[in-house]
Amino acid sequence: MIRKLFISKLILVSGIAFSQNILTYVGNTALVTVQSNTLVYNGGGLQTAGSAIVNNSGNIMVNGIASDGMAIANTSSFNLKYNPALTTDYGQLYISGIPQTAVTGKVNKEYRSDYQNGVTGRQQTSLPFNGFTIQDLINTFGAGQINFTNGANTPTGRFSPNSIFRWNNFNSKFDQIYINPDNNTVVGTPMTYYIMPRRNATGNVYFWNPTSTLTADLKTFSGNPISDNTNTSSNFIFNLSGQQAVNFGYNGSLKNTYGETYRSYLDDPFSSKTPNWSADYGRNLYQMANPFLTNIDLKFIATNESGNLSDGNYIPNLVGIAYYGTAQVNWQLGQGTTYGTAIVALTSGGAFQAGDITANRLIIKPMGEFMVKLSSSAPQTLDFSKTRRFRFASRADGVDYSVTSAKSSTEDDGIPTDKIVKQVAVVVYDMDGLEIDRTYYAVSPSATTGYNPTVAKLQAYANSNSENTTLESSSAVNRKIYTKEESQNGGEDINQMDKLYINEANEIGFKSKEIPLYINNIDQPYQIKFEVYEKGERVPNGLSNGNSFYIKNAQGYFTKIVDDQGLSLSGAQVLGLYYELPEGATLGTGNVNNFQTVIAKKDSHWVARFAKNWDKATVEVYSAAGQLLNTKSQISTSTDYTIPLNNQAKGVFLVRAISDKGEIVIKKIIN
C-alpha cells in the first residue's frame, strides 16, 4: 500500500527570488529522502540549490501549470533510486503541466533491467530524457566503451560489437549513433527504441551487466526529465503512421541502405515466417519506448473508454504489443541478429485477451521498450501522458484513470460477445518450481481456425528470423513447449512448419477438436501447470459458460484443465489440447496435482512459490550459524514471495516457509 505524504509548501531557505512559480524549495546542503511505497505530491513548481540531495525510492508527483517551473541545480543531486532486493521497487518521477523549457537540470536514474536480452545481442532499452546526448552516454558508461567515432560500414565501425543503434520506423532499419558533429549530438527522442552494446570492441569483455544486483554494476543515466506539457507533445505522443512501404524482397532477401538483408535483423513476432514471410510480415510494425520516468500501462490503449475512465487512447486496429525477455536476442558478425520468442500480448474486441496478459505484462517500466503491431495502415496516435502509473500492475476495467488509481473493479468490460477470448496457458516448471517455458491456446467465436496468417491475429510465432538455421537463437531452436498449426478437422496440419507460441482456433467450429502440443528438449522430470483466462483475466473458478479446456496424454486419456493445477511429466511428449471433450473421450484419473510449496531462484532473486492450499504464509531467513536474519508473516500466497537476500553478504542461508496450517518447507540455499 502506498503511504501518501502531501506537501503544500516546503522552504528550507527563505528570501529566494524565482523566475517561475516555485512551491517547494530544497536548499543548499539539504537532504530529502522519499522512502519506498511513499507518494510525495507537489502541487506546483520545485527547485533545488547548491549541494541539495533528493533520494527518491518512492513516487514523486510534480503537478504544476504553465507558469510553474522545475529547476534542478547542476550542483544538486536528484536521484531516482533502485532497490536491488526487489525488482518492482524503484524511484519514479511524474511531471505534469510544466512547460518542458521550464524543466531544467538533470535527474539521475539508477537502472537495472529485468532482462538481459542475449549473450551476444545488444540490450533493448530507452533513454527517457529530453535532449539526451552522446556525452550523456559517455558519462554513464565511460570514455571508449561505446563506439561513437567510427560510422563506416566495416567490422570496426557499424559492425563492431560496441556500436550503438536506434530503430528507424520509417525505413525499417537500425541507424548507428555516432558523433555528428560532436559529443553534444542528441541521440534521439524520449520515445526512441535503442539497442545498446554490453561488450567492448573485441567482443570479449563485458562492460555492462544490466540485470546484476551488485552495486558496482548498477548504471546511472542522467538527463533532463520529461513533462507532459502539450507544447512538446512530440516527446510523448507517438504517430503510428507514415511507414515507408519498403520492398523486403522474397523472405527478406533484399538489402537496406547499409547493405544488410532485411531477414538478417527484422523480426515480427506477430506474423508467420515459415515457409515464407506472410504478406504483413514487418508491415505496420512500430518499435518505441516508454518516454517517462514512471511505469506506463498499455492495457487500455485499444479500448474505447470515455470520460474519466479514458487514458486518451483508442487504437481500433491494434493487433498487440511485444517485447523481448531474457536471452531472446543474439548477434554475430556477418550473420546478423537472431531472435527467440518475444513476450506477446494480443487484442480482441478492444481488449488484451490472448498471450502474456497477466497483471504486470502490460506494464512497461521506465527505460523499457516494446513493439506495436497494427492490422492495417490506418493512422493512429499513442499518447503516453495518461498511461503513466506508479503501481506495477495494470489498472482494472471501470477504474478512472489516474497515475495512482486502484487496481480492482467490478465494472463491465464492454467486450463484444463475438470477441470474447478464452485462453489456457500451459507452463513448464522444473521440480524446484522454476519456469522453463510456456505456450498458449486461445478460442473465440471470431477466431480463425487453421493456417491463414494475414487473418489470424490471435497468434504469435516461436520461430527464428535467421537466414542461416544453424545460427538460430537457442530459444527458437530449443523451444521446450509449443503448439503446431491445426487442420480444420483437428490435429496437426502437416503442411505447415510454424512452431506457435500463441495458437488460436474458432470457439464454435473447432470445439472438441485437437490442437497438437509438443514438449521437447527437457532432460529432467518436470511439471506443467495451467492458467485459465477469460476476457483477459484469470478465472480460478472456471469459464463463465461452464465449458472447460482438456489435455490428452500420449495414451489417449483426457484430463480436465483446472486453473493453477497441473501434471508431473518426464521426457518428450506429444499431447493434445481441446476446448471441450470430443465425443467418446475417456477421462483419466489421479494424475492432477496441486503443486507443493517450493523455494527456488527466479531470474536473479530467490522466491517462495506456495502450494494452492496455503492461504497465508510466514517466511524466515537464517544464517548458516542459525541466527534469524529476517522474518515476514501474513504473506499472500497468490503470488511468488521474493526472499530478501540480495542485501545479505554472499553465503549459505536456511529459508523456512510455514503455512497457516503449520506445514513447513525448508531449503538451504547458497546466495
Phi, psi and omega per residue, in radians:
M1 nan 2.362 -3.134
I2 -1.451 2.195 3.045
R3 -1.472 2.295 -3.053
K4 -1.774 2.264 3.069
L5 -2.136 1.868 -3.101
F6 -1.638 2.110 -3.130
I7 -1.826 2.074 3.100
S8 -1.554 -0.656 3.093
K9 -2.859 2.311 3.126
L10 -2.388 1.961 3.107
I11 -2.171 1.978 -3.139
L12 -1.591 -0.337 3.042
V13 -2.399 2.258 -3.089
S14 -1.748 3.074 3.090
G15 1.307 0.526 -3.106
I16 -1.838 2.380 3.059
A17 -1.685 2.288 -3.060
F18 -2.006 2.500 3.077
S19 -1.410 -0.422 3.004
Q20 -2.127 2.977 3.077
N21 -1.239 2.081 -3.123
I22 -2.059 2.105 3.112
L23 -1.554 -0.746 -3.077
T24 -2.040 2.217 -3.126
Y25 -2.151 2.151 3.108
V26 -1.872 1.893 -2.965
G27 -1.434 3.057 -3.127
N28 -0.940 2.320 3.127
T29 1.271 -0.046 -3.128
A30 -1.236 2.573 3.066
L31 -2.159 2.112 3.096
V32 -2.029 2.173 3.138
T33 -2.060 2.159 3.079
V34 -1.888 2.032 -3.052
Q35 -1.354 2.843 3.089
S36 -1.001 2.510 3.117
N37 1.144 0.386 3.072
T38 -1.968 2.411 3.084
L39 -1.913 2.119 3.043
V40 -1.855 2.099 -3.120
Y41 -1.869 2.205 3.140
N42 -2.133 1.858 -3.063
G43 -1.540 0.999 3.137
G44 2.929 -2.736 -3.110
G45 -1.361 2.915 -3.121
L46 -2.532 2.448 3.128
Q47 -2.504 2.494 2.981
T48 -2.023 2.764 -3.128
A49 -2.480 2.696 3.040
G50 0.996 -2.337 -3.086
S51 -1.683 0.484 3.129
A52 -1.034 2.547 3.129
I53 -2.237 2.255 2.989
V54 -2.043 2.030 3.072
N55 -1.876 1.844 -3.056
N56 -1.858 1.904 3.006
S57 -1.802 0.007 -3.136
G58 -2.009 -2.266 -3.072
N59 -2.319 2.202 3.115
I60 -2.029 2.190 3.045
M61 -1.878 2.136 3.018
V62 -1.942 1.759 -2.992
N63 -1.950 1.709 -3.025
G64 -2.065 -2.890 3.078
I65 -2.268 -3.116 -3.007
A66 -1.081 -0.430 -3.121
S67 -1.585 -0.043 -3.139
D68 -1.519 2.935 3.091
G69 -2.495 2.814 2.992
M70 -2.297 1.991 -3.030
A71 -2.175 2.006 3.090
I72 -1.812 2.025 -3.117
A73 -1.115 2.565 3.135
N74 -1.075 -0.419 -3.125
T75 -1.614 -0.096 3.128
S76 -1.611 2.908 3.079
S77 -2.214 2.034 3.068
F78 -1.965 1.777 -2.912
N79 -1.894 2.238 3.002
L80 -1.712 1.788 -2.942
K81 -1.439 2.701 3.070
Y82 -2.088 2.316 3.120
N83 -1.689 1.909 -3.063
P84 -1.178 -0.214 -3.120
A85 -1.426 -0.251 -3.074
L86 -2.615 2.106 -3.024
T87 -1.222 -0.265 3.125
T88 -1.742 0.233 -3.070
D89 -2.034 1.759 -3.106
Y90 -2.721 2.623 -3.127
G91 -1.230 2.400 3.126
Q92 -2.211 2.619 -3.102
L93 -2.298 2.188 -3.126
Y94 -2.035 2.142 3.110
I95 -2.141 2.193 -3.095
S96 -2.360 2.444 2.991
G97 1.475 -0.403 -3.091
I98 -1.432 2.294 3.099
P99 -1.008 2.524 -3.126
Q100 -1.071 -0.598 3.131
T101 -1.161 -0.342 3.118
A102 -1.659 0.029 3.028
V103 -1.730 1.841 -3.056
T104 -2.104 2.715 -3.103
G105 1.515 -3.106 -3.039
K106 -2.211 2.609 2.958
V107 -1.912 2.735 -3.085
N108 -1.903 1.963 -3.104
K109 -1.746 1.942 3.019
E110 -1.325 2.306 -2.979
Y111 -2.251 2.284 2.933
R112 -2.395 2.376 -3.115
S113 -1.642 2.645 3.002
D114 -1.284 -0.332 -3.017
Y115 -2.296 2.399 2.853
Q116 -1.756 1.914 -2.870
N117 -1.155 -0.361 3.094
G118 3.056 2.736 -3.112
V119 -1.139 -0.792 -3.124
T120 -1.881 -0.147 -3.137
G121 -1.440 2.779 3.103
R122 -1.411 2.731 -3.129
Q123 -1.392 2.241 3.129
Q124 -1.505 2.124 -3.041
T125 -2.751 -3.133 3.094
S126 -2.278 2.977 3.084
L127 -2.298 1.564 -2.968
P128 -1.431 1.072 -3.089
F129 -2.385 2.748 3.100
N130 -1.563 2.206 3.074
G131 1.160 0.586 -3.121
F132 -1.207 2.342 -2.974
T133 -2.035 2.966 3.029
I134 -1.030 -0.684 3.125
Q135 -1.085 -0.629 3.095
D136 -1.096 -0.664 3.083
L137 -1.196 -0.692 3.089
I138 -1.087 -0.662 3.112
N139 -1.103 -0.532 -3.136
T140 -1.379 -0.831 -2.979
F141 -1.762 -0.290 -3.087
G142 1.677 2.693 -3.120
A143 -1.181 2.425 3.037
G144 1.508 -0.151 -3.129
Q145 -1.303 -0.791 -3.130
I146 -1.807 2.436 3.110
N147 -1.359 1.838 3.055
F148 -1.924 -0.048 -2.962
T149 -1.849 -0.375 -3.035
N150 -2.069 1.869 3.138
G151 -1.825 0.220 -3.132
A152 -1.246 2.691 3.100
N153 -1.402 1.141 -3.077
T154 -2.372 2.916 3.103
P155 -1.095 -0.374 3.095
T156 -1.719 -0.045 3.115
G157 -1.920 -1.938 -3.111
R158 -0.953 -0.657 -3.020
F159 -1.684 0.285 3.031
S160 -1.305 2.514 3.134
P161 -1.039 -0.336 -3.100
N162 -1.849 0.357 3.030
S163 -1.448 2.676 -3.068
I164 -2.099 2.562 -3.022
F165 -2.417 2.760 2.953
R166 -2.200 2.579 -3.099
W167 -1.377 2.378 3.102
N168 -1.845 1.770 -3.090
N169 -1.179 -0.525 -3.099
F170 -1.162 -0.759 -3.051
N171 -1.896 0.103 3.112
S172 0.926 0.995 3.121
K173 -2.708 2.875 3.056
F174 -1.684 2.245 3.056
D175 -1.746 2.317 3.116
Q176 -1.282 2.529 3.089
I177 -1.793 2.093 3.092
Y178 -2.600 2.955 -3.009
I179 -1.088 2.126 3.124
N180 -2.767 1.533 0.183
P181 -1.750 -0.218 -3.039
D182 -2.606 -2.997 -3.093
N183 -1.178 -0.212 3.099
N184 -1.500 0.125 3.066
T185 -1.046 2.179 3.082
V186 -1.314 2.278 -2.972
V187 -1.423 -0.400 -3.117
G188 2.974 -2.768 3.120
T189 -1.864 2.965 3.098
P190 -1.102 -0.305 -3.136
M191 -1.742 0.076 -3.104
T192 -1.226 2.478 3.098
Y193 -1.648 2.016 -3.106
Y194 -1.890 2.629 2.884
I195 -2.109 2.075 -2.994
M196 -1.910 2.444 3.129
P197 -1.281 2.704 3.031
R198 -2.103 -0.148 -3.095
R199 -1.985 2.752 3.098
N200 -1.409 -3.037 -3.033
A201 -1.086 -0.501 3.135
T202 -1.345 -0.359 -3.085
G203 1.443 -0.007 -3.039
N204 -1.807 -0.265 -3.075
V205 -2.102 2.238 3.123
Y206 -1.651 2.257 3.086
F207 -1.880 0.020 -3.128
W208 -2.602 2.173 2.988
N209 -2.051 1.680 -2.959
P210 -1.244 -0.217 3.130
T211 -1.814 -0.047 -3.099
S212 -1.187 2.444 3.074
T213 -1.665 0.041 3.111
L214 -1.245 2.424 -3.129
T215 -1.005 -0.649 -3.109
A216 -1.149 -0.437 -3.105
D217 -1.621 -0.161 -3.094
L218 -1.247 2.188 3.140
K219 -1.745 2.503 3.109
T220 -2.032 2.155 3.110
F221 -1.839 2.186 -3.082
S222 -1.976 2.207 -3.125
G223 -2.871 3.027 -3.131
N224 -1.390 2.049 -3.024
P225 -1.270 2.797 -3.027
I226 -1.658 2.341 2.975
S227 -1.800 2.822 -3.139
D228 -1.689 0.315 3.114
N229 -1.047 2.349 -3.010
T230 -1.162 -0.275 3.125
N231 -1.141 -0.377 3.117
T232 -2.214 0.814 -3.089
S233 -1.131 -0.331 3.103
S234 -1.141 -0.220 3.064
N235 -1.342 -0.383 -3.002
F236 -2.461 0.033 3.033
I237 -1.984 2.064 -3.051
F238 -1.751 2.245 3.100
N239 -1.555 1.988 3.115
L240 -1.577 1.237 -3.100
S241 -2.904 3.015 3.026
G242 1.378 0.180 3.132
Q243 -1.203 2.305 -3.141
Q244 -1.217 2.461 3.103
A245 -1.362 1.288 -3.099
V246 -1.150 2.391 3.043
N247 -1.507 1.796 -3.103
F248 -1.342 -0.307 -3.060
G249 1.419 3.078 -3.127
Y250 -1.108 2.018 -3.124
N251 0.924 0.614 3.082
G252 1.312 0.470 -3.034
S253 -1.413 -0.286 3.097
L254 -1.353 2.955 -3.021
K255 -2.009 2.613 3.032
N256 -1.423 -3.049 -3.080
T257 -1.196 -0.206 3.097
Y258 -1.684 0.073 3.112
G259 1.437 0.269 3.138
E260 -1.730 2.314 3.041
T261 -1.172 2.513 -3.118
Y262 -1.083 -0.584 -3.106
R263 -1.281 -0.164 3.122
S264 -1.416 -0.129 -3.130
Y265 -2.636 -0.295 -3.020
L266 -1.489 2.108 -3.136
D267 -2.123 2.311 3.077
D268 -2.262 1.654 -3.075
P269 -1.210 -0.128 -3.131
F270 -1.594 -0.173 -2.980
S271 -2.214 2.648 -3.127
S272 -1.270 2.481 3.137
K273 -2.215 0.004 3.097
T274 -2.285 2.442 -0.033
P275 -1.300 -0.307 3.138
N276 -2.321 2.729 3.058
W277 -1.084 2.332 3.054
S278 -1.218 2.858 -3.047
A279 -1.076 -0.444 -3.110
D280 -1.743 0.183 -3.106
Y281 -1.117 2.151 3.127
G282 1.327 0.001 -3.130
R283 -1.620 2.515 3.116
N284 0.915 0.641 3.132
L285 -1.994 2.120 -3.056
Y286 -2.147 2.395 3.090
Q287 -1.936 2.325 -3.038
M288 -2.663 -3.056 -3.031
A289 -2.547 2.794 3.020
N290 -1.204 2.046 -3.078
P291 -1.497 -0.071 -3.010
F292 -1.934 2.921 3.087
L293 -1.702 0.483 2.933
T294 -2.177 2.928 2.920
N295 -1.094 2.730 2.900
I296 -2.136 2.563 -3.081
D297 -1.985 2.013 -3.065
L298 -1.675 0.116 -2.980
K299 -1.027 -0.587 -2.971
F300 -1.957 0.295 -3.063
I301 -1.254 -0.252 3.076
A302 -1.823 0.067 -3.033
T303 -1.749 2.360 3.136
N304 -1.495 1.277 3.102
E305 -1.384 2.872 3.140
S306 -2.392 2.809 3.056
G307 1.040 -2.478 -3.098
N308 -1.184 -0.314 3.118
L309 -1.151 -0.557 -2.847
S310 -1.283 2.495 2.972
D311 -1.649 0.174 3.070
G312 1.484 0.121 -3.110
N313 -2.153 2.535 2.980
Y314 -2.697 1.806 -3.104
I315 -1.969 1.569 -3.019
P316 -1.182 -0.390 -3.134
N317 -1.771 0.447 3.107
L318 -1.337 2.175 3.024
V319 -1.442 -0.842 3.137
G320 2.999 -3.046 3.078
I321 -2.210 2.746 -3.134
A322 -2.660 2.681 2.993
Y323 -2.721 2.850 -3.030
Y324 -1.625 2.459 3.093
G325 -1.727 -2.606 -3.084
T326 -1.291 2.380 3.041
A327 1.002 0.638 -3.117
Q328 -1.764 -0.178 -3.027
V329 -2.305 2.216 3.052
N330 -2.393 2.698 -3.052
W331 -2.454 2.495 3.081
Q332 -2.459 2.335 3.137
L333 -0.990 2.276 3.123
G334 1.495 -0.204 -3.135
Q335 -2.060 -0.542 3.118
G336 1.718 -2.784 -3.036
T337 -1.793 2.423 3.025
T338 -2.074 2.590 -3.042
Y339 -2.206 2.528 2.963
G340 -1.605 -2.796 -3.121
T341 -1.417 2.112 -3.140
A342 -1.305 2.881 2.929
I343 -1.360 2.112 -2.962
V344 -2.256 2.306 3.013
A345 -2.178 2.282 -3.020
L346 -2.065 2.640 -3.083
T347 -1.858 2.701 2.952
S348 -2.654 2.274 3.135
G349 1.097 0.547 3.103
G350 1.404 0.244 -3.134
A351 -2.435 2.564 3.029
F352 -1.296 2.029 -3.035
Q353 -2.297 -0.183 -3.064
A354 -2.271 2.599 3.107
G355 1.467 -2.474 -3.020
D356 -1.447 1.428 -2.987
I357 -2.047 0.307 3.091
T358 -1.111 2.934 -2.896
A359 -0.968 -0.505 -3.088
N360 -1.900 -0.041 -3.098
R361 -1.237 -0.394 -3.139
L362 -1.683 0.123 3.029
I363 -1.666 2.200 3.063
I364 -1.874 2.096 -3.104
K365 -1.255 2.895 2.977
P366 -0.968 2.355 -3.086
M367 1.283 0.246 3.044
G368 -1.568 2.777 -3.123
E369 -2.376 2.932 -3.113
F370 -2.919 2.992 3.068
M371 -1.972 2.603 3.037
V372 -2.138 2.297 3.104
K373 -2.018 2.267 3.046
L374 -1.864 2.705 3.141
S375 -1.512 -0.184 3.136
S376 -2.665 3.053 -3.135
S377 -1.556 0.129 3.097
A378 -0.987 2.153 -3.015
P379 -1.168 2.491 3.118
Q380 -2.433 2.905 2.984
T381 -2.217 2.639 3.088
L382 -2.183 1.890 -3.099
D383 -1.682 1.987 -3.075
F384 -1.467 -0.143 -2.970
S385 -1.113 -0.584 3.140
K386 -1.847 0.278 2.983
T387 -1.693 -0.071 -3.086
R388 -1.148 2.472 -3.045
R389 -2.723 2.301 3.103
F390 -1.333 -0.687 -3.080
R391 -1.222 2.593 3.105
F392 -1.632 0.886 3.067
A393 -2.812 2.522 -3.045
S394 -1.185 2.586 2.956
R395 -1.077 2.462 -3.096
A396 -1.515 2.882 3.085
D397 -0.999 2.408 3.039
G398 1.442 0.015 3.117
V399 -1.691 2.224 3.127
D400 -0.984 2.544 3.107
Y401 -1.172 2.402 2.913
S402 -2.882 2.607 3.100
V403 -1.090 -0.370 3.139
T404 -1.947 0.267 -2.989
S405 -1.113 2.741 -3.110
A406 -1.227 2.860 -3.096
K407 -1.563 -0.610 -2.947
S408 -1.804 2.732 3.126
S409 -2.895 2.806 3.068
T410 -2.020 0.182 -3.104
E411 -1.202 2.697 3.100
D412 -1.233 2.578 -3.099
D413 -1.565 -0.301 3.071
G414 1.261 0.330 3.136
I415 -1.305 2.256 3.084
P416 -0.988 2.526 -3.053
T417 -0.979 -0.719 -3.082
D418 -1.322 -0.098 3.134
K419 -1.877 0.016 3.130
I420 -1.206 2.283 -3.109
V421 -1.910 2.331 2.972
K422 -1.939 2.382 -2.978
Q423 -2.495 2.526 2.968
V424 -2.125 2.323 2.989
A425 -1.758 2.346 3.048
V426 -1.967 1.975 -2.992
V427 -1.988 2.274 3.136
V428 -1.676 2.243 3.078
Y429 -2.136 2.594 2.964
D430 -1.370 3.104 -3.026
M431 -1.269 -0.159 3.027
D432 -1.632 0.051 3.102
G433 1.499 0.262 3.132
L434 -1.596 2.230 -3.104
E435 -1.163 2.327 3.122
I436 -1.790 -0.788 -3.064
D437 -2.940 2.977 3.105
R438 -2.715 2.868 3.040
T439 -2.627 2.877 -3.063
Y440 -2.310 2.580 2.989
Y441 -2.246 2.167 -3.062
A442 -2.162 2.440 3.067
V443 -2.222 2.618 3.104
S444 -2.795 2.635 3.100
P445 -1.037 -0.413 -3.133
S446 -1.802 0.062 -3.102
A447 -1.287 2.819 -3.076
T448 -1.809 2.322 3.059
T449 -1.669 2.386 3.050
G450 1.462 -3.105 -3.016
Y451 -1.324 1.961 3.072
N452 -2.804 1.246 -2.894
P453 -1.094 -0.461 3.138
T454 -1.438 -0.223 -3.141
V455 -1.857 -0.653 -3.091
A456 -1.297 1.735 -3.069
K457 -1.851 0.203 2.993
L458 -1.902 0.501 3.141
Q459 -2.112 2.613 3.007
A460 -2.439 2.640 -2.887
Y461 -1.963 2.570 -3.065
A462 -1.915 0.346 -3.119
N463 -1.648 2.783 3.046
S464 -1.481 2.747 3.055
N465 -1.539 0.001 -2.919
S466 -1.060 2.459 3.038
E467 -1.482 -0.112 3.076
N468 -2.234 1.815 -3.000
T469 -1.093 -0.364 3.115
T470 -1.285 -0.237 -3.124
L471 -1.884 0.175 3.132
E472 -1.028 2.573 3.119
S473 -1.086 2.574 -3.076
S474 -1.051 -0.541 -3.124
S475 -1.233 -0.404 3.094
A476 -1.487 -0.782 -3.106
V477 -1.235 -0.761 -3.008
N478 -1.761 0.723 3.037
R479 -0.962 2.289 -3.115
K480 -1.428 -0.597 -3.125
I481 -2.547 2.406 -3.134
Y482 -2.876 2.889 2.997
T483 -1.940 2.913 3.070
K484 -2.043 2.767 3.132
E485 -1.038 2.387 -3.081
E486 -1.647 2.672 2.991
S487 -1.488 2.891 -3.075
Q488 -1.071 -0.526 -3.104
N489 -1.675 0.100 -3.133
G490 1.734 2.720 -3.071
G491 1.489 3.130 -3.017
E492 -1.362 2.399 2.956
D493 -1.481 1.790 -3.004
I494 -1.210 -0.167 3.132
N495 -1.494 -0.140 -3.098
Q496 -1.991 2.376 -3.025
M497 -1.813 -0.130 -3.067
D498 -1.027 2.380 2.872
K499 -1.633 2.192 -3.012
L500 -1.808 2.286 3.018
Y501 -1.424 -0.766 3.026
I502 -2.166 2.232 -3.115
N503 -2.105 2.325 3.115
E504 -1.975 2.674 3.006
A505 -2.651 2.759 -3.110
N506 -1.260 2.238 -3.065
E507 -1.077 -0.574 -3.084
I508 -1.577 -0.948 -3.052
G509 -1.243 -0.431 -3.099
F510 -1.884 0.230 3.127
K511 -1.042 2.346 3.098
S512 1.198 0.359 3.101
K513 -2.002 2.817 -2.943
E514 -1.617 2.343 2.898
I515 -1.778 2.096 -3.122
P516 -1.229 2.258 -3.095
L517 -2.099 2.213 -3.106
Y518 -2.029 2.410 2.985
I519 -2.199 2.133 -3.057
N520 -2.405 2.959 2.909
N521 1.043 0.613 3.058
I522 -2.111 2.030 -3.008
D523 -1.747 0.436 -3.140
Q524 -2.590 2.774 3.028
P525 -1.013 2.625 -3.074
Y526 -2.639 3.004 3.080
Q527 -2.170 2.572 2.931
I528 -1.974 2.410 -3.090
K529 -2.157 2.552 -3.050
F530 -1.902 2.440 2.980
E531 -2.160 2.205 -3.095
V532 -1.946 2.310 -3.084
Y533 -2.218 2.641 2.946
E534 -2.539 2.302 -3.104
K535 0.949 0.614 3.048
G536 1.438 0.100 -3.115
E537 -2.181 2.569 3.046
R538 -1.100 2.472 3.141
V539 -2.197 1.431 -3.105
P540 -1.098 -0.368 -3.140
N541 -1.707 0.163 3.080
G542 1.732 2.950 -3.114
L543 -1.185 2.633 -3.024
S544 -1.165 -0.473 -3.113
N545 -1.566 0.064 3.125
G546 1.468 -0.113 3.104
N547 -1.339 2.987 -3.107
S548 -2.548 2.777 2.911
F549 -1.568 2.684 3.124
Y550 -2.377 2.715 3.037
I551 -2.144 2.383 3.132
K552 -1.871 2.287 3.135
N553 -1.520 3.141 -3.062
A554 -1.142 -0.364 3.140
Q555 -1.568 -0.009 3.093
G556 1.581 0.116 3.122
Y557 -1.597 2.566 -3.067
F558 -1.852 2.521 3.048
T559 -2.211 2.274 3.081
K560 -1.187 2.327 3.139
I561 -1.508 2.160 3.111
V562 -2.094 2.344 -3.127
D563 -0.940 2.309 3.070
D564 1.296 0.154 3.002
Q565 -1.924 3.065 -3.076
G566 -2.986 -2.866 -3.071
L567 -2.326 2.633 3.013
S568 -1.743 2.248 -3.042
L569 -2.410 3.027 2.998
S570 -2.680 2.644 3.079
G571 1.304 3.095 3.117
A572 -1.188 2.516 -3.099
Q573 -2.384 2.481 2.941
V574 -2.065 1.898 -3.005
L575 -2.102 -3.118 3.104
G576 -2.389 2.425 3.027
L577 -1.861 2.438 -3.112
Y578 -2.354 2.519 2.883
Y579 -1.768 1.785 -3.021
E580 1.358 2.598 -3.084
L581 -1.275 2.496 2.976
P582 -1.322 2.813 3.139
E583 -1.093 2.350 3.100
G584 1.414 0.146 -3.112
A585 -1.187 2.583 3.132
T586 -1.911 2.146 3.131
L587 -1.418 2.328 3.014
G588 -1.446 2.951 -3.138
T589 -2.376 2.650 2.936
G590 1.357 0.191 -3.082
N591 -2.024 0.175 3.054
V592 -1.679 2.385 3.118
N593 -2.211 2.829 -3.079
N594 -1.812 0.437 3.078
F595 0.776 2.232 3.113
Q596 -1.491 2.797 3.036
T597 -1.151 2.293 3.138
V598 -2.290 2.661 3.036
I599 -2.058 2.070 -2.997
A600 -2.606 2.909 3.118
K601 -1.578 2.278 3.123
K602 -2.197 2.050 -2.985
D603 0.970 -2.090 -3.101
S604 -1.833 0.195 -3.070
H605 -2.155 2.668 2.991
W606 -1.580 2.369 -3.116
V607 -2.310 2.742 2.952
A608 -1.872 2.162 3.059
R609 -1.918 2.122 -2.907
F610 -1.645 2.599 3.056
A611 -1.127 2.689 -3.051
K612 -1.124 -0.495 -3.086
N613 -1.536 0.140 3.005
W614 -1.591 2.219 3.126
D615 -1.599 -0.816 3.073
K616 -2.361 2.777 -3.100
A617 -2.500 2.764 2.971
T618 -2.106 2.361 3.110
V619 -2.131 2.243 -3.133
E620 -2.101 2.464 3.105
V621 -2.077 2.203 -3.130
Y622 -2.080 2.605 2.998
S623 -1.324 2.980 3.114
A624 -1.100 -0.400 3.131
A625 -1.522 -0.011 3.106
G626 1.628 0.102 3.135
Q627 -1.372 2.296 3.100
L628 -1.282 2.050 -3.086
L629 -1.719 -0.539 -3.090
N630 -2.785 2.493 3.029
T631 -2.476 2.480 3.125
K632 -2.453 2.214 -3.111
S633 -2.014 2.992 3.135
Q634 0.939 0.730 3.136
I635 -1.398 2.307 3.034
S636 -1.157 2.348 -3.092
T637 -1.699 0.122 -3.099
S638 -1.348 -0.343 3.117
T639 -2.328 2.912 3.088
D640 -1.108 2.491 3.058
Y641 -1.819 2.147 3.123
T642 -1.402 2.094 -3.098
I643 -1.387 2.181 -3.022
P644 -1.320 1.398 -3.134
L645 -1.937 -0.290 -2.988
N646 -1.214 -0.317 3.071
N647 -1.554 -0.058 3.127
Q648 -1.560 2.677 3.039
A649 -1.138 2.738 3.106
K650 -1.071 2.451 3.137
G651 2.925 -2.879 -3.127
V652 -1.808 2.343 -3.114
F653 -2.329 2.729 3.053
L654 -2.020 2.198 -3.130
V655 -2.006 2.248 3.086
R656 -2.021 2.216 3.008
A657 -1.926 2.245 -3.046
I658 -2.186 2.196 3.138
S659 -1.408 2.919 3.094
D660 -1.152 -0.291 3.119
K661 -1.687 0.016 3.088
G662 1.678 -0.011 3.103
E663 -1.212 2.416 -3.050
I664 -2.165 2.342 3.019
V665 -2.143 2.229 -3.095
I666 -2.139 2.381 3.088
K667 -2.458 2.329 3.008
K668 -1.574 2.244 -3.099
I669 -2.248 2.665 3.072
I670 -1.967 2.001 -3.051
N671 -1.527 nan nan
